[in-house]
Amino acid sequence: MGVLIQILGLIACISFLVITHELGHYTFARIFHTRVDKFYMFFNPYFSIFKCKKFNGKWHFKFFARNLDDMEEELDAEGKPVLDEKGKKKMVRIDTDKLADDDWRKYPENTEWGIGWLPLGGYCSINGMVDENTKASELSSEPQPWEFRSKPAWQRFFIILGGVLVNFITALILYVVILFTWGEDYIPVENARYGMHFSEVALQAGFQNGDKIITVDGVKPERQGDLVGAVLINGAQRVVVERPVDSIAINEDSTYSVVKTIYEKTTVYLNQDFAKTLLGADKSEQYFCQFEMPFILDSVPSDSPAASADLQKGDSLVAVDGKRMFSFYSYQKYFNNHPSSLVSIVYSRNGEKDTTVVKLNEDGKMMVFPKAPAELLGHKHVDYGFWQSIPAGISKGFSTLGDYVKQFKLIFTKEGATQIGGFGTIGSIFPKAWNWQAFWSVTAFIAVILAFMNFLPIPMLDGGYILFILVEMITRRKPSDKFIGYANTVGFILLIALLIYANGLDILRFFK
């Protein structure tokens, strides 16, 4: 059920962002009096689930209707097919005067709206534009005033830019709405009473579990995201920490002792390749640090291995198989390495220690819910009024874009290339239980990514068209429709190759 919710979340998110993206193209096209032939949510090869069009003063609707071809063979004076330079039959737009009055193709000036059956995106087909829907050979010999190609370069620039622009504006609006509706919750870094728990790569760099991070390149981080961003995105190289060096008992009786930890400041110096090294680590170690916390049970389902061993809510784990442990993450790692095994656990309940034996399941889990870091460490909630949420949301959108652009350079490294993901990776970002705040937060983040990725100067993407238009504006020479068609073919091949590579990595990760 959880995976199904993630799939639905992914489809809903992509559908929403594709519609807003294409509406950006559509809006600017209509502003500049350019015809839009079709506007579809999802792709519709061969047939459409639903489509509608307004002509003769009223709306007309069709359900599960096959697609009608807008092209026909070009015939010469003798009625024979005209061949192109490659010997293929040349296709031209259907002569609408020959069509019946109720044929939708007779009214090309009106947009056909529809829903396809392949939920992988959608499209906005702009008349007179060479793209994935229209080849250069399918255009009429003479540009028409309503066609994209007949418009001035500056108008074509905004028609293409509209999709990217609306994607980013959508992200900004979503961030504003999220902050206004739910506010912001986070655990301040200074609340890390048990310090931080570090990955193997970070431990090898000089950190120790339990270190409290004070400053990063001289700046005190407020949120964990600030900390991770400074180290992994901005390449910070000097981290000052307070390190536990000793513990003393300051109060003791027959049942308990209060222990005070003594810390000393030290500096950890990171090399420039720290982020790349982290990306090259095993999947379970591809993080910098997390809030350290004890393993305290918050909920024990009645059908779990833990319940069979008489563990209860509030129990705190002390040791496993004779090894004393404190960190939740240490227990988690130990359990994962002992699937379907019997483990002896020492736990504390109401100040008294006891021992039990737990039979872990095949995934190395006790199937319990631990106390959350926010409950153990305390969290900070910030409410935003309407006028406060606007600058805060806009700032969050721009900072998210800036961070993503800085991270993008890592894709071109050997380590970063292995982290590219397809639909499976994107879908895994969504929670397995439906949560509107989480859904819109992920959607806002993906909107930022789509805006940036679509702006890249790659043929077939908006950025490729923008590049061609900018070259035209500078050189005063417009690239031919045939050249743009060839460039789009190359871009299409590159994008399909990237899609196969990214989703192939997802498949390999699934079977690991």
C-alpha positions in Angstrom: 0.0 0.0 0.0 2.8 2.4 0.8 4.4 1.9 -2.6 1.1 2.5 -4.3 0.7 5.8 -2.5 4.2 6.8 -3.6 3.3 5.9 -7.2 0.1 8.0 -7.0 2.0 10.8 -5.4 4.6 10.7 -8.3 1.9 10.7 -11.0 -0.1 13.5 -9.3 3.0 15.6 -8.9 4.3 15.2 -12.5 0.8 15.7 -13.9 0.4 19.0 -11.9 3.9 20.3 -12.9 3.5 19.3 -16.6 0.2 21.1 -16.8 1.6 24.3 -15.2 4.7 24.1 -17.4 2.6 23.7 -20.6 0.2 26.4 -19.5 3.2 28.7 -19.4 3.9 28.0 -23.1 0.2 28.2 -23.9 -0.3 31.6 -22.2 2.5 33.3 -24.0 1.6 31.7 -27.3 -1.9 33.1 -27.0 -0.6 36.5 -25.8 1.3 36.7 -29.1 -1.7 35.4 -31.2 0.0 32.1 -32.0 -2.2 29.0 -32.6 -2.0 26.1 -30.1 -3.2 22.9 -31.9 -3.4 20.6 -28.9 -3.0 20.8 -25.1 -2.8 17.4 -23.4 -2.3 16.0 -20.0 -0.5 12.7 -20.5 0.6 11.4 -23.9 -2.0 10.0 -26.3 -0.5 7.7 -28.9 -3.2 6.1 -31.1 -6.1 7.3 -28.9 -7.2 9.6 -26.1 -9.2 8.9 -23.0 -10.9 12.3 -23.3 -10.8 15.3 -25.5 -12.8 18.4 -26.2 -12.8 21.4 -28.6 -15.0 24.5 -29.0 -16.2 25.3 -32.5 -19.5 26.6 -34.0 -20.2 28.3 -30.7 -20.3 25.3 -28.5 -18.0 22.7 -26.8 -17.8 19.2 -28.3 -16.6 16.2 -26.3 -15.2 12.7 -27.1 -14.3 9.8 -24.9 -11.9 7.0 -25.8 -11.5 8.4 -29.3 -8.8 7.4 -31.8 -6.5 10.1 -33.0 -7.2 11.6 -36.5 -4.3 12.3 -38.7 -3.8 16.0 -39.6 -1.5 15.1 -42.5 -2.1 13.6 -45.9 0.1 12.7 -48.9 1.0 15.7 -51.1 -0.1 15.0 -54.7 1.2 16.5 -57.9 -0.9 17.7 -60.9 -1.3 14.2 -62.1 -2.5 12.9 -58.7 0.7 11.1 -57.9 2.5 11.3 -54.5 5.3 13.9 -54.3 8.5 12.4 -53.0 11.1 14.2 -50.9 14.9 14.1 -51.4 15.1 10.8 -49.6 12.4 9.2 -51.8 9.8 9.2 -49.1 6.2 10.4 -49.6 5.9 14.1 -48.7 3.1 14.9 -46.2 1.2 18.1 -46.0 -1.6 19.5 -43.8 -5.1 18.3 -44.7 -7.1 20.7 -46.8 -9.8 21.7 -44.2 -12.2 22.8 -47.0 -12.6 19.2 -47.9 -13.7 18.2 -44.4 -17.3 17.9 -43.0 -18.6 20.6 -40.8 -18.5 18.3 -37.7 -14.9 17.2 -38.3 -12.7 18.7 -35.6 -9.8 19.1 -38.0 -11.8 21.7 -39.9 -11.2 24.2 -37.1 -7.4 24.3 -36.6 -7.6 27.8 -35.1 -9.2 26.3 -31.9 -7.2 24.3 -29.4 -8.0 20.7 -28.8 -7.9 19.9 -25.0 -7.5 16.3 -23.8 -6.3 13.6 -21.5 -4.1 10.8 -22.8 -3.6 7.3 -21.4 0.2 7.3 -20.9 0.9 9.0 -17.6 4.4 10.1 -18.4 3.9 13.8 -18.9 2.0 15.9 -21.4 2.4 18.4 -24.2 1.3 21.7 -25.8 1.5 21.5 -29.6 2.2 25.0 -30.9 1.4 25.6 -34.5 4.4 26.1 -36.8 7.0 24.9 -34.3 9.4 22.1 -35.0 9.3 19.8 -32.0 8.6 16.2 -31.0 5.1 16.6 -32.4 5.9 18.3 -35.7 8.7 17.7 -38.3 10.0 20.4 -40.5 8.7 18.5 -43.6 5.2 18.8 -42.2 5.2 22.6 -42.2 3.6 24.5 -45.0 5.9 26.0 -47.6 5.1 29.6 -46.6 5.0 30.7 -42.9 1.5 31.8 -41.9 1.0 34.8 -39.6 -0.4 32.6 -36.8 2.5 30.2 -36.8 5.3 30.1 -34.2 8.0 30.4 -36.8 6.6 33.6 -38.2 6.8 35.5 -34.9 9.7 37.8 -34.1 12.5 36.3 -32.1 11.7 38.1 -28.9 8.1 36.7 -29.0 9.4 33.2 -29.7 11.8 33.6 -26.8 9.1 34.3 -24.3 6.8 31.5 -25.7 9.6 29.0 -25.0 10.7 30.6 -21.7 7.1 30.5 -20.4 7.3 26.9 -19.4 10.5 27.3 -17.3 9.3 30.6 -15.9 5.9 29.2 -14.7 7.6 26.1 -13.2 9.8 28.3 -11.0 7.0 30.7 -10.2 4.9 27.6 -9.2 7.7 26.5 -6.8 7.8 30.0 -5.2 4.0 30.0 -4.8 4.0 26.5 -3.3 6.8 27.5 -0.8 4.8 30.6 0.2 1.6 28.5 0.7 3.4 25.8 2.6 5.0 28.2 5.1 1.8 30.1 5.5 -0.3 26.9 6.0 2.0 24.7 8.1 4.8 26.9 9.2 8.2 25.4 9.6 9.5 22.7 12.0 13.1 21.8 12.5 15.5 20.6 15.2 18.1 23.3 15.9 21.7 22.0 15.7 22.3 23.4 19.1 19.7 20.9 20.5 22.0 18.0 19.6 22.4 17.0 23.3 23.9 13.7 22.3 26.0 15.1 19.5 25.8 13.9 16.0 26.1 10.4 14.4 28.5 10.4 11.4 28.8 8.2 8.3 31.9 6.0 7.8 33.3 8.6 5.3 32.9 11.4 7.8 34.5 9.2 10.6 37.5 8.6 8.3 37.7 12.4 7.7 38.2 12.9 11.5 34.8 13.2 13.1 33.8 11.1 16.0 30.3 10.0 16.9 29.0 12.3 19.7 30.7 15.4 18.3 28.7 18.5 18.7 29.1 20.8 15.7 29.7 24.4 16.7 30.7 26.3 13.5 31.3 25.5 9.8 33.9 27.8 8.2 33.3 30.2 11.0 29.5 30.2 10.7 27.2 28.7 13.3 24.6 26.4 11.6 21.0 26.8 12.7 19.4 23.8 10.9 20.8 20.4 9.9 20.2 21.5 6.3 22.4 24.5 6.8 25.1 22.2 8.1 24.9 19.6 5.3 24.6 22.3 2.6 27.7 24.1 3.9 29.8 20.9 3.8 28.5 19.0 0.8 27.3 21.9 -1.5 29.5 24.8 -0.6 32.6 22.8 0.1 33.3 24.0 3.6 36.6 22.7 4.9 36.9 23.7 8.6 34.4 22.3 11.1 34.8 23.2 14.8 33.3 20.6 17.1 32.9 20.0 20.8 34.1 16.4 21.5 33.2 14.3 24.6 36.4 13.3 26.3 35.3 12.2 29.8 32.3 11.6 32.0 31.9 12.0 35.7 29.1 11.0 38.1 27.8 14.1 40.0 25.1 12.3 41.9 24.6 8.7 42.8 22.4 6.4 44.9 21.4 2.8 44.9 19.3 3.1 41.7 20.7 5.7 39.4 23.6 8.1 38.7 23.6 11.4 36.9 26.5 11.7 34.6 28.1 15.0 33.3 30.0 14.8 30.0 33.2 16.9 29.6 33.8 18.3 26.2 36.8 19.9 24.5 36.9 21.9 21.3 38.7 20.6 18.2 38.8 21.3 14.5 38.2 18.8 11.7 39.6 19.8 8.3 38.0 18.4 5.2 39.6 18.0 1.8 38.0 19.3 -1.4 36.9 15.8 -2.5 34.9 15.1 0.6 31.5 15.4 -1.2 32.7 13.1 -4.1 34.0 10.5 -1.6 30.7 10.5 0.2 28.8 10.0 -3.1 31.1 7.1 -3.9 30.3 5.3 -0.6 27.8 2.4 -0.1 24.2 3.5 -0.3 23.7 3.1 3.5 26.6 5.4 4.1 25.7 8.2 1.7 25.0 10.8 4.3 27.1 13.2 6.3 25.6 13.2 9.8 22.4 12.7 11.7 21.2 13.7 15.2 22.6 11.1 17.7 19.9 9.6 19.9 19.4 6.5 22.2 17.1 3.7 21.1 13.9 4.2 23.1 10.8 2.3 22.1 7.8 4.5 21.3 5.4 1.9 20.0 5.6 -1.9 19.9 3.0 -3.6 17.6 1.4 -6.6 19.1 2.5 -8.9 16.2 6.1 -7.7 16.2 9.2 -9.8 17.3 9.8 -7.2 20.0 6.3 -7.8 21.5 7.0 -11.6 21.5 10.0 -10.8 23.6 7.9 -8.8 26.1 9.5 -5.4 25.2 7.2 -2.4 25.9 6.8 1.2 25.0 9.4 3.3 26.9 12.0 0.6 27.1 15.5 1.9 26.4 18.1 -0.5 24.8 21.4 -0.8 26.7 23.3 -3.6 25.1 23.0 -6.4 22.5 24.7 -9.8 22.6 27.0 -8.6 25.4 28.0 -5.4 23.5 27.1 -2.1 25.2 25.6 0.4 22.8 24.0 3.8 23.1 23.2 4.9 19.6 20.0 4.0 17.8 22.0 3.8 14.5 24.5 1.4 16.0 21.6 -1.0 17.0 20.1 -0.5 13.6 23.3 -1.5 11.8 23.9 -4.5 14.1 20.3 -5.8 13.6 20.6 -5.3 9.8 23.7 -7.5 9.8 21.9 -10.3 11.7 18.7 -11.1 9.8 16.5 -14.0 11.1 18.8 -14.3 14.2 18.2 -14.6 17.9 19.8 -11.6 19.7 20.1 -11.0 23.4 19.1 -7.5 24.4 19.7 -5.7 27.7 17.1 -2.9 28.2 16.2 -0.4 30.9 12.6 -0.1 32.2 11.7 2.4 34.9 15.3 2.6 36.0 15.8 -1.2 36.2 17.7 -3.3 33.8 16.5 -6.6 32.4 17.4 -9.0 29.6 15.4 -10.7 26.8 15.9 -12.5 23.6 14.4 -11.3 20.3 14.1 -13.2 17.1 14.7 -10.6 14.3 12.7 -11.0 11.1 14.3 -11.7 7.7 15.1 -8.0 7.2 16.9 -7.8 10.6 14.1 -5.8 12.2 12.3 -5.9 15.6 9.4 -4.1 13.9 9.1 -1.3 16.5 8.8 2.4 16.2 11.5 4.3 18.1 11.1 7.7 19.7 11.6 10.4 17.0 14.5 12.8 17.3 12.2 15.8 17.6 10.6 14.2 20.6 13.9 13.4 22.3 15.7 16.6 21.4 12.9 19.1 21.1 12.1 21.0 17.9 11.4 24.6 16.9 8.2 25.7 15.2 8.0 28.9 13.2 4.6 30.3 12.2 4.4 32.7 9.3 1.7 35.3 8.8 0.5 36.0 5.2 2.9 38.9 4.6 5.8 37.1 6.3 5.3 33.9 4.2 5.8 35.7 0.9 9.4 36.8 1.3 10.2 33.7 3.3 8.8 31.4 0.6 10.5 33.3 -2.2 13.8 33.2 -0.4 13.4 29.4 0.2 12.7 28.9 -3.5 15.8 30.8 -4.6 18.0 29.1 -2.0 16.7 25.7 -3.2 17.5 26.6 -6.8 21.0 27.8 -5.8 21.8 24.7 -3.8 20.6 22.5 -6.7 22.7 24.3 -9.2 25.8 23.9 -7.0 25.1 20.2 -6.6 24.6 19.7 -10.3 28.4 19.9 -10.9 28.8 16.7 -9.0 26.8 14.8 -11.7 29.8 15.2 -14.0 32.1 13.3 -11.6 32.5 9.5 -11.6 30.8 9.3 -8.2 28.0 11.6 -9.0 27.1 9.8 -12.2 26.2 6.7 -10.2 23.7 8.7 -8.1 21.4 9.6 -11.0 18.0 8.2 -10.6 14.8 7.7 -12.6 11.2 7.4 -11.8 11.9 5.0 -8.9 14.3 7.4 -7.2 11.9 10.3 -7.6 9.0 8.2 -6.4 10.9 7.2 -3.3 11.0 10.8 -2.2 7.3 10.8 -1.5 6.1 9.4 1.9 4.4 6.0 2.0 1.5 7.5 3.9 -0.4 10.4 2.3 0.6 13.7 3.7 -0.4 17.0 2.0 2.5 19.0 3.5 5.0 16.4 2.4 3.4 16.1 -1.1 3.5 19.8 -1.8 7.0 20.2 -0.4 8.3 17.5 -2.7 6.3 19.0 -5.6 7.8 22.4 -5.0 11.3 20.9 -4.9 10.7 18.9 -8.2 9.3 22.1 -9.8 12.7 23.8 -9.1 14.5 20.9 -10.6 12.3 20.8 -13.7 12.8 24.6 -14.2 16.6 24.2 -14.0 16.8 21.0 -16.1 14.5 22.4 -18.8 16.7 25.5 -19.0 19.8 23.5 -20.0 20.9 24.2 -23.6 20.0 20.7 -24.8 18.0 20.3 -28.1 14.5 19.1 -27.4 14.5 20.9 -24.1 13.3 24.4 -23.7 16.9 25.5 -23.2 17.8 24.2 -26.6 15.2 26.3 -28.3 16.2 29.3 -26.2 19.8 28.8 -27.3 18.8 28.8 -31.0 16.8 31.9 -30.5 19.6 33.8 -28.7 22.0 32.8 -31.5 19.5 34.2 -34.0 19.1 37.4 -32.1 22.9 37.9 -31.9 23.8 36.8 -35.5 20.6 38.0 -37.1 20.4 34.6 -38.9 17.7 32.2 -38.0 18.6 28.4 -38.0 16.6 26.5 -40.6 13.7 24.4 -39.5 15.5 21.4 -41.0 18.6 22.1 -38.8 16.4 22.4 -35.7 14.7 19.1 -36.6 18.1 17.3 -36.8 19.2 18.9 -33.6 16.0 17.8 -31.9 16.6 14.2 -33.1 20.1 14.3 -31.5 18.7 15.7 -28.3 15.9 13.1 -28.3 18.5 10.3 -28.6 20.5 11.8 -25.7 17.5 12.2 -23.5 16.3 8.7 -24.2 19.8 7.4 -23.4 19.8 9.3 -20.1 16.3 8.0 -19.3 17.4 4.4 -19.9 20.6 4.9 -17.9 18.8 6.6 -14.9 16.0 4.0 -14.7 18.5 1.2 -15.3 20.4 2.3 -12.2 17.1 2.2 -10.3 16.6 -1.4 -11.4 20.1 -2.3 -10.3 19.6 -0.7 -6.9 16.3 -2.5 -6.5 18.0 -5.9 -6.9 21.0 -5.1 -4.7 
